[in-house]
Amino acid sequence: MVLRVKVEREDFESATSYGWVDGLVQGRKDVCAYVELGAEQEYIPSSRDNPRTEYRLFRECDVFFADSQEKLEALNYDGQVYNVTVILYS
């Protein structure tokens, strides 16, 4: 499974292997995600990528979902998936 997560520019630039970020899941309206990042690997661009957008790829991530940032901050998750690939973009 691959999830694309939109993050703030500052979070995108500071993301590191085995760190964490939070953002919005692409293709899911109003779904916030807290991502425990795995190992960063080289991102190979797709023909569908926006050429003005930067991407980073992390493998073996754990992702926790909520329908609001407040619920994420309260650790009140609506769901979670483990050991997935996450593509961050800003």
C-alpha positions in Angstrom: 0.0 0.0 0.0 1.2 3.5 -0.9 -0.2 6.6 0.7 0.5 10.2 -0.4 0.5 12.7 2.4 0.6 16.5 1.9 2.7 18.2 4.6 3.7 21.8 5.4 6.9 22.9 3.7 8.8 23.1 6.9 7.8 19.5 7.8 8.7 18.3 4.3 12.2 19.7 4.6 12.8 18.5 8.1 11.4 15.0 7.7 14.0 12.3 8.5 14.1 8.5 8.6 12.4 7.2 11.7 11.0 10.7 12.5 7.4 11.8 12.2 5.2 14.2 10.4 1.5 15.1 10.2 -0.5 16.1 7.2 -3.5 15.4 4.9 -4.0 12.2 3.0 -4.3 12.8 -0.7 -7.6 11.7 -2.2 -9.4 11.6 1.1 -11.3 14.8 2.0 -10.6 16.0 5.5 -8.5 13.0 6.6 -5.6 14.0 8.8 -2.6 11.7 9.3 0.1 11.3 11.8 3.0 9.4 10.2 5.8 7.6 12.0 8.3 7.5 9.2 10.4 4.5 8.3 13.6 4.5 6.2 13.8 7.1 3.4 14.6 5.8 0.0 15.1 7.5 -3.4 11.9 8.7 -5.0 11.5 7.7 -8.6 9.2 10.3 -10.3 6.0 9.1 -11.9 4.6 10.6 -15.2 1.5 11.7 -13.2 3.6 13.8 -10.8 3.4 17.6 -10.8 6.8 18.9 -12.0 6.5 21.8 -9.6 6.1 19.6 -6.6 8.8 17.8 -4.6 8.3 14.3 -3.3 10.1 12.1 -0.7 9.5 8.4 -0.2 9.6 6.5 3.1 9.1 2.8 3.6 7.8 0.8 6.5 5.8 3.7 8.0 3.0 3.5 10.6 0.1 5.9 9.8 -2.7 7.0 12.2 -5.8 8.7 10.8 -8.4 11.1 12.3 -11.0 13.4 10.8 -9.5 16.5 12.5 -6.1 17.8 13.7 -7.5 18.1 17.2 -8.3 14.4 17.3 -4.8 13.6 16.1 -3.3 15.8 18.8 -5.5 14.1 21.4 -4.3 10.6 20.1 -8.0 9.9 19.3 -7.4 8.0 16.1 -10.2 6.8 13.7 -7.9 4.1 12.2 -4.3 3.1 11.5 -2.2 1.1 9.1 1.2 -0.3 9.7 4.2 -1.0 7.5 3.1 1.0 4.5 5.0 3.2 2.0 4.4 6.9 2.3 5.2 9.6 -0.3 5.4 13.0 1.2 4.8 16.1 -0.9 4.5 19.8 -0.2 
